Amino acid sequence: MRALSSAVARGEGFQAVADAVAVVEYLREPTCVYDIQVETDRNFFAGGYLVHNCLIIDDPVKNADEALSETYRQRHWDWYASTARTRLEPGGVVLMIMTRWNQDDLAGRVLARAKADPRAEQWEEVRLPALAEPTIEKPDALGRLPGEALWPWRYDREALLSIKASTTEHWWNALFQQRPTPPGGSIAKGVWFPIVGALPAGYPIRRCRFWVCAGTEAKRGEDPDWTCGARVAQIGPFYYIEDIIRVRLSAGDVDTLIKQTAALDGPTCLVREEQEPGSSGLAVIAARRLGLAGYDYRGVPSHGAKESRWSPMLVQAEVGNVRILVPAAGREDWVPAFFAEVNDAPYGAHDDQLDAVSGAFNAVALSTIIHSATW
């Protein structure tokens, strides 16, 4: 074989220069080969393949099993961060086209990083819901009025409303509206938890602080779980969420925080902690017990799905029996954060507060120790 000549082939709107053999392929018919180069992040198709400096990711999530699996979501993220993204040349762009199955899917993660860190890659999000929604953050991408169908020649408004009535709120919002967090919650709603100014006086009370130590120290551009300690009081048929501590600290700082909080809550307040499986979980509980001498402290192993552990508390919340005590001055931030987590459950990025509140609720609801109402 010999190198191609530097003959210039001219066509409409482009100029291609062939100057060297890059690939040798035996063909039955004579054919022309061009080495086409385009500027910056422009692209072209050759033989059905997109060529040049653009990464297109099309529907990385196959089904609901993958969408609801933390393992699969982490696998998608690892693939993007370690394999796909590293192949992009300087000045290139990434185009991600996907159904928003889950708030923590690949699109959700890159958007969360962009929001958390201005130095991270910033994205332009184009959302095309099946039925146009009232303008909340920005106008409809196609300029539709609320309620107009996306593709009325295929699925008109009535057809989409029929689909909506035939499926669950979560899957409608995720698959059709491209908004995986359903407004008002899927299994719980923040409005179920009324806020009260004070506890009723003169009644026996049970109280528990429950810790979920899933958090790690915060790092720029990441959104790790939280360490949460919720204190719940039971007075008669009512349950009061008195306080939630929500932090991201090292293991040593968490240990110190639990001891300090136990001292502030007092020895009559039960102290419970979610016990991780295996010998490491047993070791943590044993070590913590030594540092909490004088307090009723125990580890509580987790069994079954989270939703089943939340269920006893949510059943009472739905009928108005779980209430929030007005926080002390300077401690108000946990209330809106708790409401947001409740409204997102069970598909939100975090559920540590729900775990802690339901753990404390279950502890006092099953407790047989009654303490004085004075505190």
PyMOL commands that set and color helices and strands:
alter all, ss='L'
color gray80, all
select helices_A, chain A and resi 64-68+70-87+106-116+157-166+169-176+190-192+251-265+278-291+306-318+334-344+352-366
alter helices_A, ss='H'
color red, helices_A
select strands_A, chain A and resi 8-11+14-17+43-46+49-52+54-58+93-97+195-196+206-213+227-235+238-247+270-275+297-301+322-325
alter strands_A, ss='S'
color yellow, strands_A
deselect
rebuild
show_as cartoon
